[in-house]
Amino acid sequence: MKTALYGRIGFGASAVLFGVIALMWHDAETWQNLRQIWSLPFGLVLGECLMVLQIAGGIAIQHPRTTRLAAIVLGVVYLLFSLACIPGIVGAPTAYDQYGSFFEQFCQLSGAIALYAETEASAAKAALFRKLASLGLGLCAISFTVSQVIFLRFTAQLVPKWIPPNQMFWAIVTTIAFAFAALAILLNRQARLAARLMALMLGLFGVLVWVPRLIAHPENHLNWSEFALTMLIGGAAWIVADSKIAQTGATL
C-alpha cells in the first residue's frame, strides 16, 4: 500500500517549513532543545546541514521515485534530533519537559520509519518497520498525555477563549484523547482510526491554537516553530495510520 497523499503532503510540507524557519532564525526559540547541537564541534554547520536535509527530504517524499531515499534521510535527521534531546534529559532527569521534547522528535522518526516501510519490497521487513513505527507512535502518545497532565494549566491557556465551553474543558478532553489513542495504538484495537483522529486533533491544534498566534504576533519565532512542529507530528501520525501497521488480526 502506498502512503496516502495527504499524509505525505502534510508531513513533507511541515518538514520544509520547519527547516526554512530554522535556517532563517538562529535562536533558542526556533531551535528549542535542538540547540544542543550547537555545543558540538562545528555544531552550527551540522545543524544547518541537518535542516537542509530535512527540507530536501520533505520535498523528495512527494515523488514516488525518491520516497525511499527521502524516508532514509528524514529518518537519520529525526534520529539525530531525538539524540540531541538526551543531554537535556541527563542534565535534568526530573524535568518532564525534557522527555517531552525527546518524544516530539521521536514521533517524527516514527513517521519516517512508517514511510520507509511502504517502500520496502520484503514483506517481513516491511511488517517489522510498521510495528516499530506503531510502537513509537503509541509511546509518543503516552508522552503527550503525561505532558498535558503535568502542564494542564499551561495547555488550557493555549486554547482560544472563544471556543465553548471553556479552556480547561478542552485541555482535559484532549489529554484524555491522547490517552485513548495511546491505548488503541499499543493494543492494536482500532489503531488506524486512533492514529488518524490523533493526527486530526494535532492539525486542529495547529489551525486553532498557533495560526491565530502567528497572525497576532508573526515576529515571535516560537509561534512559527511550534506551528511547524505540531503539523510535523500530526503528519507523522497520519503516515503511521496509513501504513497498515502491525496487522495481527486486529481491526485497524
C-alpha positions as CSV (number, residue, x, y, z in Angstrom):
1,M,0.0,0.0,0.0
2,K,1.3,3.4,-0.9
3,T,1.4,6.0,1.8
4,A,-1.7,8.3,1.4
5,L,-1.1,11.5,-0.5
6,Y,-2.5,13.7,2.3
7,G,0.0,12.3,4.9
8,R,2.9,12.8,2.6
9,I,1.9,16.4,1.7
10,G,1.4,17.4,5.3
11,F,4.5,15.7,6.7
12,G,6.7,16.9,3.8
13,A,5.4,20.5,3.8
14,S,5.8,20.8,7.6
15,A,9.4,19.4,7.3
16,V,10.2,22.0,4.7
17,L,8.6,24.8,6.8
18,F,10.4,23.8,10.0
19,G,13.7,23.6,8.1
20,V,13.2,27.0,6.5
21,I,12.4,28.9,9.6
22,A,15.3,27.2,11.5
23,L,17.7,28.4,8.8
24,M,16.2,31.9,8.9
25,W,16.4,32.3,12.7
26,H,19.2,31.0,14.8
27,D,17.8,31.5,18.2
28,A,16.7,29.3,21.1
29,E,13.0,29.9,20.5
30,T,13.2,28.5,17.0
31,W,15.6,25.6,17.6
32,Q,14.4,24.9,21.2
33,N,16.1,21.7,22.5
34,L,17.8,21.2,19.2
35,R,20.2,24.0,20.2
36,Q,22.1,21.2,22.0
37,I,23.6,20.5,18.5
38,W,25.3,23.9,18.7
39,S,27.5,22.7,21.6
40,L,29.1,20.1,19.3
41,P,32.3,20.8,17.2
42,F,31.1,22.6,14.1
43,G,27.6,22.3,15.7
44,L,26.1,25.3,13.9
45,V,27.2,24.0,10.5
46,L,26.0,20.5,11.4
47,G,22.6,21.9,12.5
48,E,22.2,23.8,9.3
49,C,23.1,20.8,7.2
50,L,20.5,18.7,9.0
51,M,17.9,21.4,8.4
52,V,18.8,21.4,4.7
53,L,18.5,17.7,4.6
54,Q,15.1,18.0,6.3
55,I,13.9,20.4,3.6
56,A,15.2,18.1,0.8
57,G,13.6,15.1,2.4
58,G,10.3,16.9,2.8
59,I,10.3,17.8,-0.9
60,A,11.5,14.3,-2.0
61,I,8.8,12.3,-0.3
62,Q,6.3,13.9,-2.7
63,H,7.7,11.9,-5.6
64,P,7.3,8.1,-5.6
65,R,10.7,7.6,-7.2
66,T,12.5,9.4,-4.4
67,T,10.3,8.4,-1.4
68,R,12.5,5.6,-0.2
69,L,15.6,7.8,-0.1
70,A,13.7,10.7,1.4
71,A,12.4,8.4,4.2
72,I,16.0,7.3,5.0
73,V,17.2,11.0,5.0
74,L,14.4,12.1,7.3
75,G,14.9,9.1,9.5
76,V,18.5,9.9,10.0
77,V,17.7,13.6,10.6
78,Y,15.0,12.8,13.2
79,L,17.1,10.2,14.9
80,L,19.8,12.8,15.4
81,F,17.3,15.3,16.6
82,S,16.0,12.7,19.1
83,L,19.5,12.0,20.3
84,A,20.1,15.8,20.7
85,C,17.4,15.8,23.4
86,I,19.2,13.2,25.5
87,P,21.7,15.6,27.1
88,G,18.8,17.7,28.4
89,I,17.3,14.6,30.0
90,V,20.6,13.6,31.6
91,G,21.1,17.1,32.8
92,A,17.6,17.5,34.3
93,P,16.2,13.9,34.8
94,T,13.3,15.2,36.9
95,A,12.1,17.8,34.4
96,Y,9.5,16.1,32.2
97,D,9.6,18.7,29.5
98,Q,13.0,17.2,28.5
99,Y,11.4,13.9,27.9
100,G,8.5,15.5,26.1
101,S,10.9,17.1,23.7
102,F,12.5,13.8,23.0
103,F,9.2,12.1,22.2
104,E,8.2,15.0,19.9
105,Q,11.3,14.3,17.8
106,F,10.8,10.5,18.2
107,C,7.3,10.8,16.8
108,Q,8.7,12.3,13.6
109,L,11.2,9.4,13.4
110,S,8.2,7.0,13.7
111,G,6.6,8.7,10.7
112,A,9.8,8.4,8.7
113,I,10.0,4.7,9.6
114,A,6.4,4.1,8.5
115,L,7.1,5.9,5.3
116,Y,10.2,3.7,4.7
117,A,8.1,0.6,5.4
118,E,5.9,1.4,2.5
119,T,8.8,1.3,0.1
120,E,10.2,-2.0,1.4
121,A,10.0,-4.9,-1.0
122,S,10.4,-7.6,1.7
123,A,7.1,-8.2,3.4
124,A,8.8,-9.4,6.5
125,K,11.0,-6.3,6.8
126,A,8.0,-4.0,6.0
127,A,6.0,-5.6,8.7
128,L,8.8,-5.1,11.2
129,F,9.2,-1.5,10.3
130,R,5.5,-1.0,10.6
131,K,5.4,-2.5,14.1
132,L,8.3,-0.3,15.1
133,A,6.5,2.8,13.8
134,S,3.3,1.8,15.6
135,L,5.1,1.2,18.9
136,G,6.9,4.5,18.5
137,L,3.7,6.4,17.9
138,G,2.0,4.7,20.8
139,L,4.8,5.6,23.2
140,C,4.8,9.2,21.9
141,A,1.0,9.4,22.6
142,I,1.7,8.3,26.2
143,S,4.3,11.1,26.5
144,F,1.9,13.7,25.0
145,T,-0.7,12.5,27.6
146,V,1.7,12.9,30.5
147,S,2.9,16.3,29.3
148,Q,-0.6,17.6,29.1
149,V,-1.4,16.3,32.6
150,I,1.8,17.9,34.1
151,F,1.3,21.2,32.2
152,L,-2.5,21.1,32.2
153,R,-2.9,24.8,33.2
154,F,-0.5,25.9,30.5
155,T,-2.3,23.7,28.0
156,A,-5.6,25.3,28.9
157,Q,-4.1,28.8,28.4
158,L,-3.3,27.8,24.8
159,V,-7.0,27.1,24.0
160,P,-8.7,30.1,22.4
161,K,-11.1,31.7,24.8
162,W,-13.9,31.9,22.2
163,I,-14.2,28.1,22.0
164,P,-17.0,27.0,24.3
165,P,-17.5,25.8,27.0
166,N,-14.1,26.8,28.5
167,Q,-10.3,26.4,28.1
168,M,-9.9,23.8,30.9
169,F,-12.6,21.6,29.4
170,W,-10.7,21.2,26.1
171,A,-7.4,20.8,27.9
172,I,-8.9,17.8,29.8
173,V,-10.7,16.4,26.7
174,T,-7.5,16.4,24.5
175,T,-5.5,14.9,27.3
176,I,-8.0,12.0,27.5
177,A,-8.0,11.7,23.7
178,F,-4.2,11.3,23.7
179,A,-4.5,8.6,26.4
180,F,-7.2,6.6,24.4
181,A,-5.1,7.0,21.3
182,A,-2.1,5.5,23.1
183,L,-4.1,2.6,24.3
184,A,-5.7,1.9,20.9
185,I,-2.4,2.0,19.1
186,L,-0.4,0.0,21.6
187,L,-3.1,-2.6,22.0
188,N,-3.8,-2.6,18.2
189,R,-7.5,-2.0,18.6
190,Q,-8.9,0.4,16.1
191,A,-5.3,1.6,15.8
192,R,-5.6,3.2,12.4
193,L,-8.7,5.2,13.4
194,A,-7.0,6.3,16.6
195,A,-3.9,7.4,14.8
196,R,-5.9,9.3,12.2
197,L,-8.0,11.0,14.9
198,M,-4.8,11.9,16.7
199,A,-3.4,13.4,13.5
200,L,-6.7,15.4,13.0
201,M,-6.6,16.7,16.6
202,L,-3.0,17.8,16.1
203,G,-3.9,19.5,12.9
204,L,-6.7,21.4,14.7
205,F,-4.1,22.4,17.3
206,G,-2.1,23.9,14.6
207,V,-5.0,25.8,13.0
208,L,-6.9,26.9,16.1
209,V,-4.0,27.5,18.5
210,W,-1.0,28.5,16.5
211,V,-2.3,30.2,13.4
212,P,-4.1,32.9,15.4
213,R,-0.9,33.5,17.4
214,L,1.0,33.7,14.2
215,I,-1.4,36.3,12.8
216,A,-1.3,38.3,16.0
217,H,2.5,38.0,16.6
218,P,4.3,37.0,13.4
219,E,7.6,38.3,14.9
220,N,7.5,35.6,17.6
221,H,9.7,32.8,16.4
222,L,8.3,30.4,18.9
223,N,4.9,30.6,17.3
224,W,6.4,29.6,14.0
225,S,8.4,26.7,15.3
226,E,5.5,25.4,17.4
227,F,3.1,25.5,14.5
228,A,5.6,23.7,12.2
229,L,6.4,21.1,14.9
230,T,2.7,20.5,15.6
231,M,1.9,19.9,12.0
232,L,5.0,17.7,11.6
233,I,3.9,15.5,14.5
234,G,0.3,15.4,13.0
235,G,1.7,14.4,9.6
236,A,3.8,11.7,11.1
237,A,0.8,10.3,12.9
238,W,-1.2,10.3,9.6
239,I,1.6,8.4,7.8
240,V,1.7,5.8,10.6
241,A,-2.0,5.4,10.4
242,D,-1.9,4.8,6.6
243,S,0.9,2.3,6.8
244,K,-1.4,-0.6,8.0
245,I,0.9,-1.1,10.9
246,A,1.0,-4.3,13.0
247,Q,-1.7,-6.2,11.3
248,T,-2.0,-9.2,13.5
249,G,-5.7,-9.9,13.0
250,A,-6.9,-6.9,14.9
251,T,-9.2,-4.4,13.3
252,L,-7.3,-1.4,12.0
